[in-house]
Amino acid sequence: MAEKNNIGVKVAQIRESRKISRQELAERSELDTGLIDRIEAGELIPSLSPLVKIARVLGVRLGTFLDDQEHIGPVLTRSGDRPKAVMFSEKGRAGRADLDFHALGADKTGRHMEPFVIDIHPSSAREIVLSAHEGEEFIFVLSGTVEVSYGRETYLLEEGDSIYYDSIVSHNVHCKSDRDARILAVVYTPF
């Protein structure tokens, strides 16, 4: 079971330590002030795209919102270990999470990549919401069927398939069946 999502608390702590107002964060990240308010209050399970924008404005890695401590040496995750899940949902949805992110590189000092195992749940949303952010993403399907909407193209990926793309192009990764899917994803966002 996933632990409580505390991303909003970390966003607020870092924003306040940088002496940046919510209004200024919203303007510089090109996000709505109401969205920032809802994220910080924990009322919204955010999607990845606004967090990337917020991280850039605050001058931190995306993983800073997921980490508690930092290690200088390698970070080892054994097959029996289950990293705690951080939940993300489709843009603007405050309901249940569609994605459970299990960080594999959490606590690694100075990393440039964010490796995750992601459980993708079937969505009840009727409309696929595309998002874009700076960087690159690599996805390898571990189980299930995943659909990747990328610009005007759509790619169906089965177990063992992979895709590598520029995140600046509008995209969405979602379950293509009524069963959960699991992927290995590596996200790179320039600092």
C-alpha positions in Angstrom: 0.0 0.0 0.0 1.3 3.5 -0.9 2.2 5.9 1.8 0.7 9.3 2.1 1.8 11.7 -0.6 3.9 14.4 1.0 5.2 16.1 -2.2 3.2 19.3 -1.5 4.9 19.7 1.9 8.3 19.4 0.3 7.4 21.9 -2.5 6.2 24.4 0.2 9.4 23.9 2.3 11.7 24.4 -0.6 9.7 27.4 -2.0 9.7 29.1 1.4 13.5 28.4 2.0 14.1 30.1 -1.4 11.9 33.0 -0.3 9.6 32.6 -3.3 5.9 33.4 -3.0 3.3 31.0 -4.4 2.4 33.7 -6.9 6.0 34.0 -8.0 6.3 30.2 -8.3 3.2 30.1 -10.4 4.3 32.8 -12.7 7.8 31.5 -13.2 6.6 27.9 -13.7 3.8 29.1 -16.0 1.2 27.3 -13.7 -2.0 28.5 -12.2 -1.7 29.8 -8.6 -4.6 27.6 -7.6 -2.8 24.5 -8.8 0.3 25.5 -6.7 -2.1 26.0 -3.7 -3.8 22.7 -4.2 -0.5 20.8 -4.6 1.0 22.4 -1.4 -2.1 21.8 0.6 -2.1 18.1 -0.4 -5.5 18.4 -2.1 -4.2 17.3 -5.5 -2.1 14.4 -6.5 -0.1 16.2 -9.2 1.0 14.9 -12.5 4.7 14.8 -13.4 4.7 17.7 -15.8 4.0 20.5 -13.3 6.5 19.0 -10.8 9.2 19.2 -13.4 8.4 22.9 -14.0 8.3 23.6 -10.2 11.6 21.8 -9.7 13.3 23.9 -12.4 12.0 27.2 -10.8 13.2 26.1 -7.4 16.5 24.9 -8.7 16.2 21.3 -7.5 16.1 17.9 -9.1 12.7 16.3 -9.6 13.9 13.6 -7.2 14.2 16.2 -4.4 10.4 16.0 -4.0 10.7 12.2 -3.5 13.9 11.9 -1.4 14.4 12.1 2.4 18.2 11.7 2.6 21.2 11.6 0.2 23.9 9.0 -0.3 27.2 9.7 -2.0 27.9 6.1 -3.0 25.7 3.8 -5.0 22.1 3.2 -4.2 21.2 -0.5 -4.2 17.7 -1.8 -4.5 17.3 -5.6 -4.0 14.6 -7.5 -5.9 12.7 -8.2 -2.6 12.8 -4.6 -1.6 9.7 -2.6 -2.5 10.5 1.2 -2.6 7.7 3.3 -1.2 5.2 4.5 -3.8 4.6 8.1 -4.7 1.3 8.5 -6.5 0.6 10.7 -9.5 -2.7 11.2 -11.4 -3.8 12.8 -14.6 -3.5 16.6 -14.8 -6.1 18.3 -12.6 -7.6 15.1 -11.1 -7.7 15.0 -7.3 -9.1 11.5 -7.1 -7.3 8.2 -7.1 -3.8 7.9 -8.5 -3.3 6.4 -12.0 0.4 5.9 -11.5 2.4 4.6 -8.5 6.1 5.5 -8.8 8.6 3.4 -7.0 11.9 5.4 -7.0 14.9 3.2 -7.6 17.5 6.0 -7.3 16.1 7.8 -4.3 18.7 9.4 -2.0 21.5 9.3 -4.7 23.4 12.5 -4.5 23.8 14.5 -7.6 22.0 12.2 -10.0 20.9 13.3 -13.4 18.4 10.5 -14.1 15.3 9.4 -12.2 14.8 5.6 -12.5 11.4 4.3 -11.4 9.3 1.1 -11.5 5.8 2.4 -12.2 2.5 0.6 -11.7 0.0 2.0 -14.2 -3.6 1.4 -13.2 -6.5 1.5 -15.7 -7.9 5.0 -15.8 -11.6 5.9 -15.6 -10.8 9.1 -17.4 -12.4 9.4 -20.8 -10.0 12.0 -22.2 -6.2 11.4 -22.4 -4.4 14.5 -21.2 -1.0 15.1 -22.8 1.7 16.9 -21.0 5.2 18.1 -21.9 8.4 19.0 -20.0 12.1 19.4 -20.8 14.1 16.2 -20.9 14.0 12.6 -22.1 12.2 9.4 -21.0 13.0 5.8 -21.5 10.2 3.2 -20.9 10.6 -0.6 -20.8 7.3 -2.6 -20.3 7.7 -5.2 -17.6 4.2 -6.5 -17.7 0.8 -5.6 -19.2 -0.1 -3.5 -22.2 0.8 0.2 -22.3 -0.2 2.9 -24.8 2.0 5.9 -25.3 0.4 8.9 -26.9 3.3 11.0 -28.4 2.5 14.1 -30.4 0.1 12.9 -33.0 1.3 9.3 -32.9 0.2 6.4 -30.7 2.3 3.4 -29.8 1.1 0.2 -28.3 3.8 -1.5 -26.1 3.6 -5.1 -24.8 5.8 -6.9 -22.3 9.5 -6.6 -23.4 8.9 -3.5 -25.6 10.6 -0.2 -25.0 10.4 3.4 -26.2 12.8 6.3 -25.8 11.5 9.8 -26.5 12.0 13.6 -26.0 9.7 14.7 -23.2 9.3 18.2 -24.7 6.8 16.6 -27.2 3.3 16.3 -25.7 2.9 12.8 -24.4 0.9 10.5 -22.1 1.6 6.9 -20.9 -1.4 4.9 -19.8 -2.8 1.4 -19.4 -4.4 0.0 -22.5 -6.4 -2.8 -20.9 -8.5 -3.3 -17.8 -5.5 -4.8 -16.0 -2.6 -3.0 -14.3 0.7 -2.6 -16.2 4.2 -2.2 -14.9 7.1 -0.4 -16.5 10.6 0.5 -15.8 11.0 4.2 -16.6 14.1 6.4 -16.6 13.4 10.1 -16.7 16.0 12.8 -17.4 15.2 16.4 -16.8 18.0 19.0 -17.2 18.7 21.0 -14.1 
